[in-house]
Amino acid sequence: MDTDTINYSDEYIKEILSEIKTVAVVGASSKPDRDSYKVIESLLAHGYKVFPVNPNEIDNSILGLSFYSDLNSINHSVDMVDVFRSSDAVMGVTQEAININAKVLWMQLEIINYEAANLAEIAGLKVIMNRCPKIEFKKLNWTRKTN
């Protein structure tokens, strides 16, 4: 399968963005020029509660948020795990996402791991690969409806 042609319907993406309220961003960076920083900014602007995860950033903060060393250290339910790690690291993140009962595993642009996606789907998670929520917000003209 050509990795550039992973297709998800707009409805599927909208459904995910509607259902989630909390997002853990694994591989987040405190550097404003990094994509993960910009995605966190966008998630916050759209009303999501965000948990940045990166053991190398534990003494730093991002947009007023403290970093967590891993998904298990987040003392709150996490709906979606947004992965900014290499495709090779996704399996470990997927196992953590399953352990914390996340609902969605979202792999950023150019991050594709079919084995991890399959494991997540078997565990009942919805999966997105090779997409960016910030880009999807703009493409779908997305505004989160808070209830």
Stockholm file with secondary structure:
# STOCKHOLM 1.0

chainA/1-147         MDTDTINYSDEYIKEILSEIKTVAVVGASSKPDRDSYKVIESLLAHGYKVFPVNPNEIDNSILGLSFYSDLNSINHSVDMVDVFRSSDAVMGVTQEAININAKVLWMQLEIINYEAANLAEIAGLKVIMNRCPKIEFKKLNWTRKTN
#=GR chainA/1-147 SS CCGGGCCCCHHHHHHHHHHCCEEEEETCCSCTTSHHHHHHHHHHHTTCEEEEECGGGTTCEETTEECBSSGGGCCSCCSEEEECSCGGGHHHHHHHHHHTTCSEEEECTTCCCHHHHHHHHHTTCEEECSCCHHHHHHHTTCCCCCC
#=GC SS_cons         CCGGGCCCCHHHHHHHHHHCCEEEEETCCSCTTSHHHHHHHHHHHTTCEEEEECGGGTTCEETTEECBSSGGGCCSCCSEEEECSCGGGHHHHHHHHHHTTCSEEEECTTCCCHHHHHHHHHTTCEEECSCCHHHHHHHTTCCCCCC
//
